[in-house]
Amino acid sequence: MYFTYDSLPQPFFDMVAVLGETTGHIALINLRNRMRNDPEGNIILIERPRIRLSTLDLSKMASLPDGSFGREYLRFLEDNHVTPDTRAEVKFVDNEELAYVMQRYREVHDLLHTLLGMPTNMLGEVAVKLFEAAQTGLPMCALGAVLGPLRLNSSRLRSLFTSLGPWALRNGRQARCVLSIFYERRWEQSLEDLRQELNIEPPPLKLKHSTRGGLEKD
């Protein structure tokens, strides 16, 4: 039996959302300060854009060339049968600006999957959580990175510990603040160029877009 994030009930995600909001205050302050100190991040804090189906021009994104960030993000949504509208609204962060930082983190999550080349199966999710833990310092990211591997089989654990895990942690530490990128203005940029700008290395393994979480080596 295989276990994926997609198979989890909604109350689980609600609980994780509450945990993230109630334990991440210091990390949110640090992220907010990093955004304020970045010209592009500061504009995001001022304008507070949202990543929702209502704000995305899917037809335009579909017309972009293969390899562009917008086209690859749309392909990720289609291949994994996900939508940005599933991200919960922030309810338990009193400071309005910090609440937006948490909301932005949630809505950027799928964009990170695209940047990192990770599908939504458990192995892909754990790799993204490791990156997010190193990048954001949010306790819930670290918790997800610790608990997720408990549901992986031996071959996937080996790939995580020897390849994907070290890569995700290293890139999370070295990358530019991923919340400080106005992605909505970057759809036409090539995915490769955006990775280079953010100092994110291409993934060492290519993971199949399947609930079985299979592996393909490049």
C-alpha positions as CSV (number, residue, x, y, z in Angstrom):
1,M,0.0,0.0,0.0
2,Y,1.3,3.4,-1.0
3,F,0.7,6.6,1.0
4,T,0.6,10.1,-0.6
5,Y,-0.4,13.6,0.6
6,D,-3.3,13.5,-1.7
7,S,-4.8,10.5,0.2
8,L,-4.9,12.4,3.5
9,P,-8.3,13.7,4.9
10,Q,-9.0,17.4,5.0
11,P,-9.0,17.5,8.9
12,F,-5.3,16.5,8.8
13,F,-4.4,19.5,6.6
14,D,-6.5,21.8,8.9
15,M,-4.6,20.6,11.9
16,V,-1.2,21.1,10.2
17,A,-2.3,24.6,9.2
18,V,-3.2,25.5,12.8
19,L,0.1,24.0,14.0
20,G,2.0,26.1,11.5
21,E,0.3,29.3,12.5
22,T,0.6,28.8,16.2
23,T,4.3,27.7,16.3
24,G,5.9,29.8,13.6
25,H,5.9,33.4,15.1
26,I,9.7,33.9,15.3
27,A,10.2,32.3,11.9
28,L,7.5,34.5,10.3
29,I,9.2,37.6,11.8
30,N,12.6,36.6,10.3
31,L,10.9,35.9,6.9
32,R,9.1,39.2,7.0
33,N,12.4,41.0,7.7
34,R,14.2,39.2,4.9
35,M,11.4,40.3,2.5
36,R,11.6,43.9,3.7
37,N,15.3,43.9,3.0
38,D,14.9,42.7,-0.5
39,P,13.6,45.2,-3.1
40,E,11.3,42.7,-4.8
41,G,10.2,41.1,-1.5
42,N,9.3,44.6,-0.1
43,I,7.1,45.3,-3.1
44,I,5.3,42.0,-2.5
45,L,4.7,43.0,1.2
46,I,3.2,46.3,0.0
47,E,1.1,45.0,-2.9
48,R,0.2,41.6,-1.3
49,P,-0.6,39.6,-4.4
50,R,-2.4,36.3,-4.1
51,I,-1.9,33.1,-6.1
52,R,-5.4,31.8,-6.9
53,L,-7.1,30.4,-9.9
54,S,-9.0,33.8,-10.1
55,T,-5.6,35.6,-10.4
56,L,-4.0,33.3,-12.9
57,D,-4.4,33.6,-16.7
58,L,-4.3,29.9,-17.5
59,S,-4.8,30.4,-21.2
60,K,-1.8,32.7,-21.4
61,M,0.3,30.4,-19.3
62,A,-0.7,27.5,-21.6
63,S,0.5,29.5,-24.6
64,L,4.0,30.0,-23.2
65,P,6.9,27.9,-24.6
66,D,8.0,24.7,-22.9
67,G,10.7,25.4,-20.3
68,S,9.2,28.7,-19.3
69,F,8.3,29.0,-15.6
70,G,4.6,29.7,-16.2
71,R,4.2,26.7,-18.6
72,E,6.1,24.3,-16.3
73,Y,4.0,25.5,-13.3
74,L,0.8,24.9,-15.3
75,R,2.1,21.5,-16.3
76,F,2.8,20.7,-12.7
77,L,-0.8,21.6,-11.7
78,E,-2.2,19.4,-14.5
79,D,0.1,16.4,-14.0
80,N,-0.5,16.3,-10.3
81,H,-4.2,17.3,-10.3
82,V,-3.7,20.1,-7.8
83,T,-4.9,23.7,-7.6
84,P,-3.7,26.7,-5.7
85,D,-7.2,27.2,-4.3
86,T,-6.8,24.4,-1.8
87,R,-4.4,26.5,0.3
88,A,-6.1,27.3,3.6
89,E,-6.7,30.9,4.7
90,V,-4.6,32.1,7.7
91,K,-6.7,32.4,10.8
92,F,-4.5,32.3,13.9
93,V,-1.8,35.0,13.2
94,D,-2.9,38.3,14.7
95,N,-0.4,40.5,13.0
96,E,-1.7,41.4,9.5
97,E,1.7,41.5,7.8
98,L,2.9,38.3,9.4
99,A,-0.4,36.7,8.4
100,Y,0.3,37.6,4.8
101,V,3.8,36.2,5.0
102,M,2.3,32.9,6.1
103,Q,-0.3,33.0,3.4
104,R,2.3,33.8,0.8
105,Y,4.4,30.8,2.0
106,R,1.4,28.5,1.5
107,E,0.6,29.8,-1.9
108,V,4.2,29.6,-3.1
109,H,4.4,25.9,-2.0
110,D,3.3,24.6,-5.4
111,L,5.7,27.0,-7.2
112,L,8.5,25.4,-5.1
113,H,7.5,22.0,-6.4
114,T,8.0,23.4,-9.9
115,L,11.3,25.1,-9.1
116,L,12.6,22.0,-7.4
117,G,11.2,19.5,-10.0
118,M,9.3,17.5,-7.3
119,P,5.9,15.9,-7.8
120,T,3.3,15.6,-5.0
121,N,4.0,12.0,-4.0
122,M,5.4,11.4,-0.5
123,L,9.1,11.4,-1.6
124,G,8.6,14.7,-3.5
125,E,6.8,16.3,-0.6
126,V,9.5,15.3,1.9
127,A,12.1,16.8,-0.4
128,V,10.2,20.1,-0.6
129,K,9.6,20.1,3.2
130,L,13.4,19.7,3.8
131,F,14.0,22.6,1.4
132,E,11.4,24.7,3.2
133,A,12.7,23.8,6.6
134,A,16.2,25.0,5.7
135,Q,14.9,28.1,3.9
136,T,12.1,29.3,6.3
137,G,12.9,27.9,9.7
138,L,9.1,27.2,10.2
139,P,8.7,24.4,12.7
140,M,5.9,22.7,10.8
141,C,8.2,22.3,7.8
142,A,10.8,20.5,10.0
143,L,8.0,18.3,11.5
144,G,6.8,17.3,8.0
145,A,10.4,16.5,6.9
146,V,10.8,14.3,10.0
147,L,7.5,12.4,9.9
148,G,7.2,12.0,6.1
149,P,10.1,9.5,5.7
150,L,8.4,7.2,8.2
151,R,6.0,6.2,5.3
152,L,8.7,5.6,2.7
153,N,10.0,2.2,1.8
154,S,13.6,1.3,1.9
155,S,14.5,2.2,-1.7
156,R,12.9,5.6,-1.4
157,L,14.6,6.2,2.0
158,R,17.9,5.4,0.4
159,S,17.3,7.9,-2.3
160,L,16.2,10.5,0.3
161,F,19.2,10.1,2.6
162,T,21.9,9.7,-0.1
163,S,20.7,12.2,-2.7
164,L,17.5,14.1,-2.5
165,G,17.8,15.0,1.2
166,P,21.3,16.5,1.1
167,W,20.4,18.4,-2.1
168,A,17.2,19.8,-0.6
169,L,18.8,21.0,2.6
170,R,21.8,22.5,0.8
171,N,19.6,24.4,-1.7
172,G,17.3,25.6,1.1
173,R,20.2,27.1,2.9
174,Q,21.9,28.7,-0.1
175,A,18.9,29.9,-2.1
176,R,17.6,33.4,-2.2
177,C,14.5,34.0,-0.1
178,V,11.8,32.2,-2.1
179,L,9.1,34.5,-0.7
180,S,10.9,37.6,-2.1
181,I,10.2,36.6,-5.8
182,F,7.2,38.2,-7.6
183,Y,6.4,35.0,-9.4
184,E,3.3,36.5,-11.0
185,R,5.7,38.7,-13.1
186,R,8.1,35.8,-13.9
187,W,5.9,33.4,-15.9
188,E,7.7,34.1,-19.2
189,Q,11.2,33.6,-17.6
190,S,12.8,30.3,-18.3
191,L,12.7,27.8,-15.4
192,E,16.5,27.3,-15.8
193,D,17.2,31.0,-15.6
194,L,15.0,31.4,-12.5
195,R,16.7,28.5,-10.8
196,Q,20.1,30.1,-11.5
197,E,18.8,33.5,-10.2
198,L,17.6,31.9,-7.0
199,N,20.8,29.7,-6.7
200,I,18.8,26.5,-6.8
201,E,20.5,23.5,-8.4
202,P,18.5,21.1,-10.7
203,P,17.3,18.0,-8.8
204,P,19.7,15.0,-8.8
205,L,16.8,12.6,-9.6
206,K,13.7,12.9,-11.7
207,L,10.6,11.6,-9.9
208,K,7.6,10.4,-11.8
209,H,4.3,12.2,-11.5
210,S,2.6,9.2,-9.9
211,T,1.0,8.3,-6.6
212,R,3.4,5.4,-6.4
213,G,6.3,7.8,-6.0
214,G,8.6,5.9,-8.5
215,L,12.0,7.0,-9.4
216,E,13.7,7.8,-12.7
217,K,17.3,8.7,-12.9
218,D,18.3,11.3,-15.4
